């Protein structure tokens, strides 16, 4: 192949069509300007518009416009509930949540008021209520908020015993920590409102956990025995008190009955004596008749005859007499 010699004097560069260059530059400028002018704010957000870094207005959700190249927009999720985790991390929040295997003991290991150690894991749920304060009042507001959480929780846990922290004091710790954390957020002007502080897992450290479980079992057994003794006491003592009260009331009722009966008998006897003194014969006859009226019905069937009456045989109850005669002893019959 023969060598080709480049003839510099004969070289001519291609001609540039500046019309197309200007048109392309204009199209690119229009697109950049359009994309820099229009922006979208989501329903749970607001847009903080900055003019050369200075806050000028807050844009509400929807399609908005701004000056290109001189205005910037920072979007803040004010309608979304945010959370921060302490002592653990969620790696996959699904139906079955997965957590990081790493232990964050620098956050969760705390000293209680009785100089014991507890591992406290908790969640803070919060919302951003003032976007301007959240963005411009505090530097590194998220890290500051985490430091405030740790400080408040260590203060609250440090005022209580390990038993309160692990058992009965959880709700009180959550309420007090929420109040103190909200007060700090207001004082530091973070623009954050705390919705809830939730304790997740509160356990003793792993080296002392077996001993703590044994103490808990002994405590539960003691409480069970105390409850059984109280139940037996409540079953026996009220019954005995009720029976004693019933016996006392029965005795009082019997005494009252006897007294009233004696008073009635005395009053009746006095009335009878007064009547007897006024009319002895009439009273005697009336007492006789009343007595016979009580006695005669108890003696069976009786037939009263006049001593001068004749022909009374048909009137006698022969069947009764026959049974009476047949029922007499034989010796009595032979004696006749």
DRENSERO-420193 format. One record per residue (C-alpha): residue number from 0; residue in three letters; x, y, z. Coordinates in Angstrom, 3 decimals, padded with zeros to 6 digits. Layout:
N
+------+------+----------+----------+----------+
: resi : resn :       xx :       yy :       zz :
+------+------+----------+----------+----------+
:  NUM :  ALA :        X :        Y :        Z :
...
+------+------+----------+----------+----------+
END
This chain:
336
+------+------+----------+----------+----------+
: resi : resn :       xx :       yy :       zz :
+------+------+----------+----------+----------+
:    0 :  UNK :  000.000 :  000.000 :  000.000 :
:    1 :  UNK :  001.476 :  003.238 : -001.132 :
:    2 :  UNK :  002.002 :  005.944 :  001.468 :
:    3 :  UNK : -000.476 :  008.830 :  001.298 :
:    4 :  UNK :  000.900 :  012.300 :  001.858 :
:    5 :  UNK : -001.410 :  014.698 :  003.706 :
:    6 :  UNK : -001.479 :  017.945 :  001.833 :
:    7 :  UNK : -001.958 :  020.633 :  004.480 :
:    8 :  UNK : -002.475 :  023.534 :  002.080 :
:    9 :  UNK : -005.279 :  021.623 :  000.378 :
:   10 :  UNK : -007.115 :  020.767 :  003.733 :
:   11 :  UNK : -010.432 :  022.535 :  004.348 :
:   12 :  UNK : -012.465 :  021.979 :  007.595 :
:   13 :  UNK : -016.155 :  021.114 :  007.207 :
:   14 :  UNK : -018.533 :  023.988 :  007.389 :
:   15 :  UNK : -020.645 :  024.274 :  010.623 :
:   16 :  UNK : -024.320 :  025.072 :  010.345 :
:   17 :  UNK : -024.616 :  027.565 :  013.208 :
:   18 :  UNK : -028.320 :  027.761 :  012.767 :
:   19 :  UNK : -028.799 :  024.184 :  014.021 :
:   20 :  UNK : -026.331 :  024.791 :  016.849 :
:   21 :  UNK : -028.242 :  027.799 :  018.070 :
:   22 :  UNK : -031.532 :  025.887 :  017.769 :
:   23 :  UNK : -030.212 :  022.931 :  019.783 :
:   24 :  UNK : -028.820 :  025.203 :  022.470 :
:   25 :  UNK : -032.169 :  026.986 :  022.681 :
:   26 :  UNK : -034.058 :  023.677 :  023.044 :
:   27 :  UNK : -031.722 :  022.512 :  025.818 :
:   28 :  UNK : -032.095 :  025.842 :  027.596 :
:   29 :  UNK : -035.890 :  025.661 :  027.377 :
:   30 :  UNK : -035.935 :  022.101 :  028.785 :
:   31 :  UNK : -033.587 :  022.955 :  031.625 :
:   32 :  UNK : -035.614 :  026.051 :  032.426 :
:   33 :  UNK : -038.899 :  024.101 :  032.330 :
:   34 :  UNK : -037.596 :  021.349 :  034.628 :
:   35 :  UNK : -036.119 :  023.955 :  036.943 :
:   36 :  UNK : -039.373 :  025.915 :  037.103 :
:   37 :  UNK : -042.008 :  023.217 :  037.755 :
:   38 :  UNK : -041.907 :  020.916 :  040.780 :
:   39 :  UNK : -044.329 :  018.573 :  042.539 :
:   40 :  UNK : -045.101 :  018.550 :  046.295 :
:   41 :  UNK : -046.600 :  015.267 :  047.558 :
:   42 :  UNK : -049.752 :  015.244 :  049.753 :
:   43 :  UNK : -047.824 :  014.428 :  052.949 :
:   44 :  UNK : -045.151 :  017.089 :  052.302 :
:   45 :  UNK : -044.639 :  020.818 :  052.128 :
:   46 :  UNK : -041.997 :  022.599 :  050.075 :
:   47 :  UNK : -039.694 :  025.139 :  051.700 :
:   48 :  UNK : -038.620 :  027.563 :  048.940 :
:   49 :  UNK : -035.215 :  029.243 :  049.284 :
:   50 :  UNK : -034.141 :  032.318 :  047.299 :
:   51 :  UNK : -030.342 :  032.271 :  047.211 :
:   52 :  UNK : -030.449 :  030.211 :  050.419 :
:   53 :  UNK : -032.953 :  032.434 :  052.227 :
:   54 :  UNK : -036.429 :  031.161 :  053.121 :
:   55 :  UNK : -039.078 :  033.111 :  051.226 :
:   56 :  UNK : -042.227 :  030.960 :  051.322 :
:   57 :  UNK : -043.681 :  027.526 :  052.039 :
:   58 :  UNK : -045.386 :  025.665 :  049.181 :
:   59 :  UNK : -048.384 :  023.448 :  049.866 :
:   60 :  UNK : -048.972 :  020.053 :  048.162 :
:   61 :  UNK : -049.605 :  020.138 :  044.435 :
:   62 :  UNK : -047.921 :  021.304 :  041.215 :
:   63 :  UNK : -045.875 :  024.430 :  041.932 :
:   64 :  UNK : -043.543 :  026.852 :  040.152 :
:   65 :  UNK : -040.323 :  028.558 :  041.140 :
:   66 :  UNK : -037.698 :  030.760 :  039.620 :
:   67 :  UNK : -035.089 :  028.609 :  037.889 :
:   68 :  UNK : -031.450 :  028.743 :  038.947 :
:   69 :  UNK : -032.104 :  031.147 :  041.859 :
:   70 :  UNK : -034.698 :  029.305 :  043.941 :
:   71 :  UNK : -034.342 :  025.883 :  045.541 :
:   72 :  UNK : -037.019 :  023.685 :  047.150 :
:   73 :  UNK : -036.552 :  021.481 :  050.210 :
:   74 :  UNK : -039.400 :  019.009 :  050.762 :
:   75 :  UNK : -040.317 :  018.150 :  054.370 :
:   76 :  UNK : -042.782 :  015.310 :  055.234 :
:   77 :  UNK : -045.037 :  017.098 :  057.741 :
:   78 :  UNK : -047.988 :  014.669 :  057.506 :
:   79 :  UNK : -045.945 :  011.495 :  057.889 :
:   80 :  UNK : -045.279 :  009.916 :  061.270 :
:   81 :  UNK : -041.569 :  009.251 :  061.617 :
:   82 :  UNK : -039.774 :  007.073 :  064.127 :
:   83 :  UNK : -036.344 :  006.444 :  065.544 :
:   84 :  UNK : -035.201 :  003.181 :  067.117 :
:   85 :  UNK : -032.815 :  002.865 :  070.039 :
:   86 :  UNK : -031.015 : -000.319 :  071.044 :
:   87 :  UNK : -032.068 : -002.188 :  067.893 :
:   88 :  UNK : -032.621 : -001.623 :  064.183 :
:   89 :  UNK : -035.354 : -002.856 :  061.863 :
:   90 :  UNK : -033.891 : -004.184 :  058.615 :
:   91 :  UNK : -037.070 : -005.356 :  056.882 :
:   92 :  UNK : -040.467 : -004.091 :  058.096 :
:   93 :  UNK : -042.830 : -006.674 :  056.633 :
:   94 :  UNK : -045.479 : -008.995 :  058.010 :
:   95 :  UNK : -042.706 : -010.712 :  059.898 :
:   96 :  UNK : -040.334 : -007.944 :  060.864 :
:   97 :  UNK : -036.629 : -008.637 :  060.721 :
:   98 :  UNK : -034.135 : -006.950 :  062.996 :
:   99 :  UNK : -030.397 : -006.399 :  062.772 :
:  100 :  UNK : -028.334 : -008.995 :  064.602 :
:  101 :  UNK : -025.983 : -006.351 :  065.985 :
:  102 :  UNK : -026.515 : -005.278 :  069.592 :
:  103 :  UNK : -026.474 : -001.521 :  070.146 :
:  104 :  UNK : -025.511 : -001.642 :  073.816 :
:  105 :  UNK : -024.000 :  001.831 :  073.698 :
:  106 :  UNK : -027.575 :  003.105 :  073.359 :
:  107 :  UNK : -029.535 :  000.601 :  075.445 :
:  108 :  UNK : -027.280 : -000.236 :  078.411 :
:  109 :  UNK : -028.355 :  001.994 :  081.315 :
:  110 :  UNK : -027.745 :  002.375 :  085.046 :
:  111 :  UNK : -030.826 :  002.331 :  087.302 :
:  112 :  UNK : -031.360 :  004.242 :  090.518 :
:  113 :  UNK : -030.402 :  001.285 :  092.732 :
:  114 :  UNK : -027.052 :  000.896 :  090.898 :
:  115 :  UNK : -028.178 : -002.034 :  088.754 :
:  116 :  UNK : -027.873 : -002.341 :  084.982 :
:  117 :  UNK : -030.741 : -002.805 :  082.523 :
:  118 :  UNK : -030.904 : -003.117 :  078.738 :
:  119 :  UNK : -033.630 : -000.720 :  077.571 :
:  120 :  UNK : -034.822 : -000.680 :  073.945 :
:  121 :  UNK : -037.405 :  001.861 :  072.848 :
:  122 :  UNK : -039.028 :  003.618 :  069.897 :
:  123 :  UNK : -039.880 :  007.319 :  069.514 :
:  124 :  UNK : -042.644 :  008.276 :  067.082 :
:  125 :  UNK : -042.734 :  011.927 :  066.062 :
:  126 :  UNK : -043.893 :  014.394 :  063.422 :
:  127 :  UNK : -042.368 :  017.532 :  061.917 :
:  128 :  UNK : -044.794 :  020.363 :  062.685 :
:  129 :  UNK : -042.635 :  023.387 :  061.801 :
:  130 :  UNK : -040.526 :  022.852 :  058.645 :
:  131 :  UNK : -038.670 :  026.162 :  059.028 :
:  132 :  UNK : -037.456 :  025.365 :  062.568 :
:  133 :  UNK : -036.660 :  021.791 :  061.582 :
:  134 :  UNK : -034.423 :  022.910 :  058.688 :
:  135 :  UNK : -032.738 :  026.057 :  059.962 :
:  136 :  UNK : -032.795 :  026.364 :  063.763 :
:  137 :  UNK : -030.709 :  023.316 :  064.762 :
:  138 :  UNK : -027.710 :  021.920 :  062.947 :
:  139 :  UNK : -027.916 :  018.135 :  062.356 :
:  140 :  UNK : -031.387 :  018.030 :  063.867 :
:  141 :  UNK : -031.773 :  014.259 :  063.502 :
:  142 :  UNK : -028.586 :  013.528 :  065.441 :
:  143 :  UNK : -029.502 :  016.135 :  068.011 :
:  144 :  UNK : -032.906 :  014.552 :  068.438 :
:  145 :  UNK : -031.297 :  011.133 :  069.009 :
:  146 :  UNK : -028.959 :  012.593 :  071.631 :
:  147 :  UNK : -031.930 :  014.214 :  073.366 :
:  148 :  UNK : -033.745 :  010.869 :  073.429 :
:  149 :  UNK : -030.824 :  009.067 :  075.041 :
:  150 :  UNK : -030.329 :  011.811 :  077.616 :
:  151 :  UNK : -033.986 :  011.843 :  078.623 :
:  152 :  UNK : -034.314 :  008.051 :  078.822 :
:  153 :  UNK : -031.151 :  007.694 :  080.913 :
:  154 :  UNK : -032.412 :  010.378 :  083.276 :
:  155 :  UNK : -035.830 :  008.722 :  083.721 :
:  156 :  UNK : -034.400 :  005.210 :  084.125 :
:  157 :  UNK : -031.756 :  006.498 :  086.544 :
:  158 :  UNK : -034.493 :  007.725 :  088.904 :
:  159 :  UNK : -036.062 :  004.268 :  089.303 :
:  160 :  UNK : -035.114 :  000.864 :  090.609 :
:  161 :  UNK : -034.393 : -002.022 :  088.295 :
:  162 :  UNK : -037.607 : -003.750 :  089.422 :
:  163 :  UNK : -039.693 : -000.738 :  088.389 :
:  164 :  UNK : -037.905 : -000.498 :  085.053 :
:  165 :  UNK : -038.403 : -004.188 :  084.247 :
:  166 :  UNK : -041.933 : -004.653 :  085.586 :
:  167 :  UNK : -044.448 : -002.180 :  086.944 :
:  168 :  UNK : -042.898 :  001.154 :  085.945 :
:  169 :  UNK : -042.900 :  000.837 :  082.157 :
:  170 :  UNK : -045.981 :  002.971 :  081.509 :
:  171 :  UNK : -044.818 :  005.695 :  083.870 :
:  172 :  UNK : -041.373 :  005.751 :  082.235 :
:  173 :  UNK : -042.953 :  006.145 :  078.788 :
:  174 :  UNK : -045.191 :  009.028 :  079.904 :
:  175 :  UNK : -042.464 :  010.949 :  081.738 :
:  176 :  UNK : -039.930 :  010.446 :  078.939 :
:  177 :  UNK : -042.446 :  011.740 :  076.386 :
:  178 :  UNK : -043.135 :  014.868 :  078.457 :
:  179 :  UNK : -039.464 :  015.641 :  079.045 :
:  180 :  UNK : -038.550 :  015.013 :  075.407 :
:  181 :  UNK : -041.311 :  017.299 :  074.161 :
:  182 :  UNK : -040.145 :  020.030 :  076.524 :
:  183 :  UNK : -036.587 :  019.749 :  075.182 :
:  184 :  UNK : -037.834 :  019.902 :  071.577 :
:  185 :  UNK : -039.749 :  023.068 :  072.385 :
:  186 :  UNK : -036.763 :  024.564 :  074.198 :
:  187 :  UNK : -034.335 :  023.796 :  071.355 :
:  188 :  UNK : -036.872 :  024.901 :  068.687 :
:  189 :  UNK : -036.502 :  021.746 :  066.632 :
:  190 :  UNK : -039.964 :  021.954 :  065.068 :
:  191 :  UNK : -040.680 :  018.357 :  066.195 :
:  192 :  UNK : -043.766 :  017.116 :  068.057 :
:  193 :  UNK : -043.359 :  013.838 :  069.941 :
:  194 :  UNK : -046.341 :  011.519 :  069.489 :
:  195 :  UNK : -045.315 :  008.534 :  071.579 :
:  196 :  UNK : -042.441 :  006.893 :  073.419 :
:  197 :  UNK : -042.764 :  003.092 :  073.489 :
:  198 :  UNK : -040.519 :  000.731 :  075.430 :
:  199 :  UNK : -039.869 : -002.386 :  073.374 :
:  200 :  UNK : -037.702 : -004.840 :  075.323 :
:  201 :  UNK : -036.461 : -004.167 :  078.824 :
:  202 :  UNK : -034.245 : -006.970 :  080.127 :
:  203 :  UNK : -031.360 : -007.477 :  082.504 :
:  204 :  UNK : -027.936 : -007.984 :  080.897 :
:  205 :  UNK : -027.251 : -011.460 :  079.529 :
:  206 :  UNK : -024.669 : -012.455 :  082.209 :
:  207 :  UNK : -027.205 : -011.983 :  085.053 :
:  208 :  UNK : -030.358 : -013.007 :  083.187 :
:  209 :  UNK : -030.529 : -016.601 :  084.616 :
:  210 :  UNK : -030.259 : -015.298 :  088.177 :
:  211 :  UNK : -032.883 : -012.663 :  087.455 :
:  212 :  UNK : -035.260 : -015.313 :  086.085 :
:  213 :  UNK : -034.841 : -017.366 :  089.263 :
:  214 :  UNK : -035.623 : -014.319 :  091.383 :
:  215 :  UNK : -038.726 : -013.634 :  089.292 :
:  216 :  UNK : -039.906 : -017.227 :  089.681 :
:  217 :  UNK : -039.439 : -017.042 :  093.440 :
:  218 :  UNK : -041.324 : -013.750 :  093.534 :
:  219 :  UNK : -044.177 : -015.197 :  091.485 :
:  220 :  UNK : -044.355 : -018.261 :  093.732 :
:  221 :  UNK : -044.449 : -016.026 :  096.816 :
:  222 :  UNK : -047.242 : -013.930 :  095.297 :
:  223 :  UNK : -049.181 : -017.082 :  094.416 :
:  224 :  UNK : -048.930 : -018.435 :  097.978 :
:  225 :  UNK : -049.980 : -015.082 :  099.406 :
:  226 :  UNK : -052.984 : -014.943 :  097.088 :
:  227 :  UNK : -053.990 : -018.501 :  098.017 :
:  228 :  UNK : -053.736 : -017.673 :  101.731 :
:  229 :  UNK : -055.826 : -014.538 :  101.233 :
:  230 :  UNK : -058.419 : -016.517 :  099.292 :
:  231 :  UNK : -058.663 : -019.098 :  102.076 :
:  232 :  UNK : -058.885 : -016.338 :  104.666 :
:  233 :  UNK : -061.650 : -014.609 :  102.711 :
:  234 :  UNK : -063.511 : -017.912 :  102.442 :
:  235 :  UNK : -063.330 : -018.995 :  106.122 :
:  236 :  UNK : -063.389 : -015.782 :  108.147 :
:  237 :  UNK : -066.506 : -014.181 :  106.579 :
:  238 :  UNK : -068.365 : -017.504 :  106.920 :
:  239 :  UNK : -067.438 : -017.775 :  110.605 :
:  240 :  UNK : -068.443 : -014.166 :  111.189 :
:  241 :  UNK : -071.746 : -014.787 :  109.444 :
:  242 :  UNK : -072.484 : -017.912 :  111.486 :
:  243 :  UNK : -071.612 : -016.102 :  114.734 :
:  244 :  UNK : -073.833 : -013.188 :  113.805 :
:  245 :  UNK : -076.627 : -015.597 :  112.881 :
:  246 :  UNK : -076.348 : -017.372 :  116.260 :
:  247 :  UNK : -076.428 : -014.045 :  118.101 :
:  248 :  UNK : -079.498 : -012.912 :  116.164 :
:  249 :  UNK : -081.242 : -016.241 :  116.817 :
:  250 :  UNK : -080.515 : -015.959 :  120.545 :
:  251 :  UNK : -081.772 : -012.386 :  120.613 :
:  252 :  UNK : -084.901 : -013.427 :  118.763 :
:  253 :  UNK : -085.515 : -016.345 :  121.126 :
:  254 :  UNK : -085.011 : -014.117 :  124.173 :
:  255 :  UNK : -087.395 : -011.546 :  122.769 :
:  256 :  UNK : -089.965 : -014.254 :  122.042 :
:  257 :  UNK : -089.748 : -015.675 :  125.584 :
:  258 :  UNK : -090.005 : -012.243 :  127.157 :
:  259 :  UNK : -093.006 : -011.288 :  125.046 :
:  260 :  UNK : -094.652 : -014.647 :  125.749 :
:  261 :  UNK : -094.100 : -014.235 :  129.516 :
:  262 :  UNK : -095.449 : -010.717 :  129.398 :
:  263 :  UNK : -098.490 : -011.972 :  127.509 :
:  264 :  UNK : -099.124 : -014.805 :  129.976 :
:  265 :  UNK : -098.795 : -012.427 :  132.912 :
:  266 :  UNK : -101.139 : -009.937 :  131.288 :
:  267 :  UNK : -103.679 : -012.685 :  130.504 :
:  268 :  UNK : -103.506 : -014.050 :  134.062 :
:  269 :  UNK : -103.948 : -010.568 :  135.477 :
:  270 :  UNK : -106.951 : -009.958 :  133.268 :
:  271 :  UNK : -108.436 : -013.323 :  134.291 :
:  272 :  UNK : -107.846 : -012.575 :  137.982 :
:  273 :  UNK : -109.527 : -009.205 :  137.661 :
:  274 :  UNK : -112.522 : -010.824 :  135.973 :
:  275 :  UNK : -112.669 : -013.512 :  138.653 :
:  276 :  UNK : -112.709 : -010.922 :  141.396 :
:  277 :  UNK : -115.617 : -009.127 :  139.805 :
:  278 :  UNK : -117.716 : -012.309 :  139.165 :
:  279 :  UNK : -116.221 : -015.459 :  140.724 :
:  280 :  UNK : -119.044 : -017.878 :  139.831 :
:  281 :  UNK : -119.343 : -016.763 :  136.223 :
:  282 :  UNK : -115.608 : -016.797 :  135.753 :
:  283 :  UNK : -115.308 : -020.251 :  137.298 :
:  284 :  UNK : -118.032 : -021.643 :  135.013 :
:  285 :  UNK : -116.495 : -019.998 :  131.935 :
:  286 :  UNK : -113.074 : -021.422 :  132.791 :
:  287 :  UNK : -114.611 : -024.865 :  133.250 :
:  288 :  UNK : -116.369 : -024.720 :  129.924 :
:  289 :  UNK : -113.269 : -023.478 :  128.082 :
:  290 :  UNK : -111.219 : -026.258 :  129.649 :
:  291 :  UNK : -113.749 : -028.934 :  128.722 :
:  292 :  UNK : -113.910 : -027.480 :  125.232 :
:  293 :  UNK : -110.202 : -028.187 :  124.863 :
:  294 :  UNK : -110.202 : -031.630 :  126.538 :
:  295 :  UNK : -113.283 : -033.346 :  125.114 :
:  296 :  UNK : -112.130 : -033.319 :  121.437 :
:  297 :  UNK : -109.019 : -035.192 :  122.549 :
:  298 :  UNK : -110.905 : -038.073 :  124.284 :
:  299 :  UNK : -112.593 : -039.523 :  121.207 :
:  300 :  UNK : -116.281 : -040.027 :  120.430 :
:  301 :  UNK : -118.653 : -039.528 :  123.415 :
:  302 :  UNK : -122.363 : -040.052 :  123.967 :
:  303 :  UNK : -124.046 : -038.232 :  126.816 :
:  304 :  UNK : -127.444 : -039.699 :  128.080 :
:  305 :  UNK : -129.891 : -038.626 :  130.625 :
:  306 :  UNK : -129.996 : -041.012 :  133.579 :
:  307 :  UNK : -133.764 : -041.355 :  133.263 :
:  308 :  UNK : -133.799 : -041.977 :  129.509 :
:  309 :  UNK : -135.221 : -045.330 :  128.164 :
:  310 :  UNK : -134.854 : -047.044 :  124.776 :
:  311 :  UNK : -131.503 : -045.730 :  123.955 :
:  312 :  UNK : -130.059 : -048.975 :  122.609 :
:  313 :  UNK : -130.737 : -048.165 :  118.925 :
:  314 :  UNK : -128.859 : -044.951 :  119.383 :
:  315 :  UNK : -125.677 : -046.602 :  120.571 :
:  316 :  UNK : -122.883 : -047.228 :  118.036 :
:  317 :  UNK : -122.930 : -051.033 :  118.148 :
:  318 :  UNK : -119.999 : -051.550 :  115.810 :
:  319 :  UNK : -117.785 : -049.361 :  117.958 :
:  320 :  UNK : -118.937 : -051.152 :  121.113 :
:  321 :  UNK : -118.248 : -054.536 :  119.500 :
:  322 :  UNK : -114.709 : -053.502 :  118.604 :
:  323 :  UNK : -114.247 : -052.086 :  122.071 :
:  324 :  UNK : -115.455 : -055.292 :  123.746 :
:  325 :  UNK : -113.411 : -057.551 :  121.454 :
:  326 :  UNK : -110.344 : -055.478 :  122.185 :
:  327 :  UNK : -110.574 : -055.900 :  125.999 :
:  328 :  UNK : -108.270 : -058.317 :  127.789 :
:  329 :  UNK : -109.628 : -061.837 :  128.413 :
:  330 :  UNK : -109.138 : -061.595 :  132.182 :
:  331 :  UNK : -111.470 : -058.675 :  132.369 :
:  332 :  UNK : -114.095 : -060.576 :  130.416 :
:  333 :  UNK : -113.912 : -063.648 :  132.715 :
:  334 :  UNK : -114.158 : -061.475 :  135.789 :
:  335 :  UNK : -117.660 : -060.415 :  134.723 :
+------+------+----------+----------+----------+
END
